[in-house]
Every structure is written in C-alpha cells, then in structure tokens.
Amino acid sequence: MNEAMRAYLDAPMDRRGTHCEKWDYLGRYFGRDDLIAMWVADMDFPTVPQVTEALVERAKHPVYGYTDNGEADRGAEADWLLRRHGLAVDTDWILYSPGVVDSIFFCVSAFTAPGDGILVQPPVYGPFYQAVKLHGRRLVTSPLVNDPDGWRMDFDDLEAKFKSGVKMMLLCSPHNPVGRVWTREELQRLVDLANANGVKIVSDEIHADFALDGRGQVRLLSLEGAKEHVLLTSATKSFNLAGLRQSSVIAPDEGVRGAIEKQIELAHAGTPNIFGAVAQTAAYTHGDEWMDAVVEYVTENRDFAVDYMRSNLPQIICRPQEGTYLMWLDFNGLAGFQRPGPFPR
Ligand SMILES: Cc1ncc(COP(=O)(O)O)c(C=O)c1O
C-alpha cells in the first residue's frame, strides 16, 4: 500500500461517544469500561473516503424518505463480485435485507418447518445457533476437526448427519471463528453431498473479502450444481458500515428467491436504509484500493500477533488465519484460565 493510504488507516481512531456498540457499551456488556474492545467483528479503520463523501453529499439533501435500490446499485454489487471474486451474478438474483443474520432467519423460515434439522459446524458464529433455536428447529452439529495442520470439515460425519434428515446447512465461508478459507475441492464436495441428500446450503460469505495471502475466496454459487443454494453477503463487514444495516441475498433460482422474498415481506423488511444503499454502492464502486490496503494491513497484524504470541505467550495456541480479520486463540494451556461467559454476539 502507498504511504498516503497507510497514514489514512494508521490515524488514531477514537470511536467513543459515537453510538459505537463495541467501545461505548463495554460497561453494559462486561461490567467495566477500561478494556480494549476486541469482542465484535467491527474494525476501527476509517471507511473508504468516497463512501464518506457520498454519505455527506446525500445527507445534505434534507429529505430522507422511503428508499429503493436501482439498477446502478445492483450493477455495482455484481461488478464487485465479478471483478474481485470471479462470480458472475445476474442483478435479478439480488434481494436486499437489513443484515446477514436477518437473512439467515428468513432462510430458516423459508426452507424449514418447526422440528426440522439444521446443521451447523461448531465452533461457529453464535447467531447460527440462535437462528435454529429461536425458530424451534432441531440443532444438528457436525464439529470441525482441529488437526495439527489446520481445521477441516469431517465429511463422513457430514454425510451421516445429512442422511439423518437434515433440511438445511448454515455454512460460514470463510469460517468465523476458525479462519479457514474453504478450498474449491472442499466446497464442491460439500455441494455434491448436499445435493445428493436434499439439503439446502445457506452460505454466509460476509467475510469473503478477507481471504488472505492471495488465496482467493471460492464463492458458493461458482460451484457446479450450486444454483439452488443461497449466498449471503454484505459490504458492511468489508467496509466498516455495519451501523448502516444493508446486506444482500443472492439466489439464482426463481423459486428459491421467491420463498425468501416472501419472508422478507412477512417481516416487512424490504425497504433499504437510504444511507446503507448510498454507502454500499460507493464502496463497491470506489473501494478496490482501500480494500487491498486493509487486507494487507490485516495480514501484517496477523503475522505480528502470531509471532508475538509464539515468542512470548507460547501457552496460547494460535494459528495464522487464512481468512477473516478474527483470530481464534486457544487459552486452555494458560495456568488459571477460566472460560468467559457467552459474548453478547
Ligand atoms: C459470520 C458472520 N455473519 C454475519 C455477521 C453479522 O452480519 P449482519 O450485521 O449483516 O447481520 C457477522 C458479524 O460479526 C459474522 O461474523
């Protein structure tokens, strides 16, 4: 990254007093305020300058009425997916939803009934469990295997669980928290297994822009036989826009898309946030250089953290993550370590 971009990202960032959940509400969540907030996937980098400019420009118009996304917005997203991920998306396949977690909930309602089995792969992002439990579905787990050379899916276990009557799988790709960027071979095997057993895959790809070390993220819909599955994505994680509440459901199959659209309608959640729409389009249009720089920065931070911990805190087991900006640390070897209670998210 060039020096100007490094200086931009390096500038001290005080987010206190900005309605910032991560920093302003530490006391509420953890009982004290004097902590370094590292508990939620929310970066402290300033977003793409053109995003801020676009938001300020729109804010100057003093009417903030009902909003919709036009073809230019859909096109900006489709162009990003093609340019950055090699995924060709027809703009008709895109539905808007307030958040990826909201979309997971809509998919659970669209494709399963109370009592149906939904599979998740622990350890995994907490709301995956909530999506199953809050809707009265049956939680089926296929834990990831922690091999000495990395985390992997257990395909024999997956196949057995799929055959036990699972209707849907919530996939996290890249995986939060273990940081795996699933390979094409792994994902194709998963899609083939799901297709053979009538399981719908809902793939949460919110961290897809953070596939590190140039490995590239294989998007679910680029695989053979994946067109009846669903991809969930968002610019909010990549560009630090989570407070603007905007995300996309991408479903090539008309019937599948219709079923999700129905749930969005039932929740009356289909009207985008004006600032979410403006920010997303600006980010997808102008965000390449910033995104490349942030990925480089996160990679440097990861390497620093791994080296530091291996040299100074060898009791904490860490592995360089392949994707996401999260690091999954194993504190079990640390004397006196007590497992913390559940995190708010
Ligand atoms: C895997 C994963 N999915 C979804 C989300 C949240 O998405 P949203 O804010 O769009 O609901 C997060 C945020 O940490 C996440 O890590």
The ligand as an SDF file (V2000), in Angstrom:
LIG
                    3D

 16 16  0  0  0  0  0  0  0  0999 V2000
  -20.0990  -14.8000   10.1080 C   0  0  0  0  0  0  0  0  0  0  0  0
  -20.8980  -13.5490   10.3570 C   0  0  0  0  0  0  0  0  0  0  0  0
  -22.1180  -13.4270    9.8110 N   0  0  0  0  0  0  0  0  0  0  0  0
  -22.8760  -12.3180    9.9990 C   0  0  0  0  0  0  0  0  0  0  0  0
  -22.4140  -11.2780   10.7820 C   0  0  0  0  0  0  0  0  0  0  0  0
  -23.2870  -10.0780   11.0180 C   0  0  0  0  0  0  0  0  0  0  0  0
  -23.9220   -9.6840    9.8640 O   0  0  0  0  0  0  0  0  0  0  0  0
  -25.0280   -8.5500    9.8860 P   0  0  0  0  0  0  0  0  0  0  0  0
  -24.5170   -7.4270   10.7180 O   0  0  0  0  0  0  0  0  0  0  0  0
  -25.1750   -8.1790    8.4290 O   0  0  0  0  0  0  0  0  0  0  0  0
  -26.2630   -9.1780   10.4240 O   0  0  0  0  0  0  0  0  0  0  0  0
  -21.1300  -11.3700   11.3630 C   0  0  0  0  0  0  0  0  0  0  0  0
  -20.6360  -10.2720   12.2260 C   0  0  0  0  0  0  0  0  0  0  0  0
  -19.7420  -10.4510   13.0070 O   0  0  0  0  0  0  0  0  0  0  0  0
  -20.3620  -12.5350   11.1430 C   0  0  0  0  0  0  0  0  0  0  0  0
  -19.1410  -12.6670   11.6760 O   0  0  0  0  0  0  0  0  0  0  0  0
  1  2  1  0
  2  3  1  0
  2 15  2  0
  3  4  2  0
  4  5  1  0
  5  6  1  0
  5 12  2  0
  6  7  1  0
  7  8  1  0
  8  9  2  0
  8 10  1  0
  8 11  1  0
 12 13  1  0
 12 15  1  0
 13 14  2  0
 15 16  1  0
M  END
$$$$
